Amino acid sequence: MDQDTKVIQELQELKQKVGHLEDLLTQQQNKKEKAGPFRIFLEAVVSLLVGLMVVGPVIVIVVGLLMVAASWLGMEF
């Protein structure tokens, strides 16, 4: 009987800790969902820079190939 009481107390303590952790996780999710203007601006700038790093070289290659093709055809720019 004494062991049952200890087990019940430990389970109650664990339940409180889990409840506390659930509250913390909920708060973290709410913080992530509420993005402020600075965070939105920062994410936009990062996205733009990454896009330029990916798209920029592709544009340079395409323009270079078009210029080479045009020089073979005798066109001038």
N, C-alpha and C positions, 0 to 999 in steps of 0.2 A: 504494500500500500504506500509505503514511504517513497519507493522508486516511482510509482505512478504519479505522485504529487510532484516530484522533481521533474519528471518528463513533461508533465503538463505545464509547469512553470517555464521550462526551457522552450517549449513550443510557443508559449505566449510571448516570450522575449524575442524569439525568431520572427514571429508574426509582426511584432512592432518594428523590428529592424527592416523587414521586407517592406512594410508599409512606408517607412521612412525613405527607403531606396526608391520606391515607386513614386513618391512625391518629388524626390530630387530629379528623377528621370523626366517626369512631367514638366517640371520647371525648365529643364534643359531644352526640351522639345519646344516649349513656348518661346524661349529665347531665340531658338533657331528660326521659328516661324515669323517672328517679328523682326524683320530686317530694317534697320534704320536707313536714312538717306545716304549716309557715308558708306555703309556697307554695300548698298546697291551700286553706288558710284564706283567703289573699289572693284567690285566684281565685274562691272561693265568694262573698266579699263583693262583688267587682266584678260577678259575675254577678247577684247579688241587686239591686245598685244599678241595673244596666242594665235588669233586669226591672221594677223599680219605675218607672223612667223611661218605659218603654214601656206597661206595664199600668196604672199609676196614672192617667194622663190618660184612658184608655179607660174605666176604672171611673167616674171623675168624670162623663164624658159620659153614660154609660149611666144612672147614678143621677139625673142632672139631667133626662134625657129621661123617665125613669119618674115623677119628681116633677111635671113639666109635664103628662104624660098623666094623672096622678092628679088634678091640680088641675082639668083640664078635665072630669073625671068627677065632681068634687065630693067626692073623698075627702080626709080629713085625716090627717096623720102626726104 
